């Protein structure tokens, strides 16, 4: 996930405003500009919309950061990445942003973020797809959507207004809907290019007779401190591989990653 640090989630561009009242213990009311309703539905996670939310989400509502939303995919193809941007404004007019992306391209095979006619619970701290909703109450979810100490003590705690934008939705066939102001698809492409370059270096070294551990160490040493994104990315992969208890298995898994699709914009965005 990418958090502020974007945790990226590709979704349609829609903006929601959350008005919070100090007298209501900062419980926000979310007003969603759901102009992409033909493609994706966005429902604010708040008391005013409990009838539209799954029971499992309602149960944990009090543990979620302000601005959490339920996003439902109306199309007959899965969403594989979704990006959300939150803007928190306090009563003095000061604002702070949060960015989160849920990205299925981090794994092999590519993971579905929102299945067709399915939903994802999206917050500034993480996302959870609807098949895992029964596990929300336990809280035992990697990258879950719950508020952390940062949110409890940060701008979320004092915000009187929260603007939520779903910046882009990326589908399994490469289609991108939304404004896509962050061009998150480029991160996906660049990440795969770096992985490919790293694995190519490993292959060259192994064909020359260098043992895998030595090959990875050579890559780490030769790229340490480099500012170039590709070289720096190779160093990161080398460090990750060196931390694996099964280097051969990890390399084999990385080789199973397939290239992302050809991404394309359809020109559909929120108004």
Secondary structure, DSSP 8 states (H G I E B T S, - for coil): -EETTB-BBB----EEEEEEEGGGTTEEEEEEE-TTTTTEEEEE-SGGGGGGS-HHHHHTGGGB-TT-EEEEE-SSS-EEEEEEEEEEE-TTS-EEEEEEEEEGGGSSS---SB-TT-EEEEETTEEEEGGGGGGTTTT--TT--B--HHHHHSHHHH-SEEEEEEEEEEETTSEEES--TT-HHHHHHHHHHHHHHHHHHHHHHHHTT--HHHHHHHHHHHHTT--SHHHHHHHHHHHHHHT-S-HHHHHHHHHT-------EE-S----
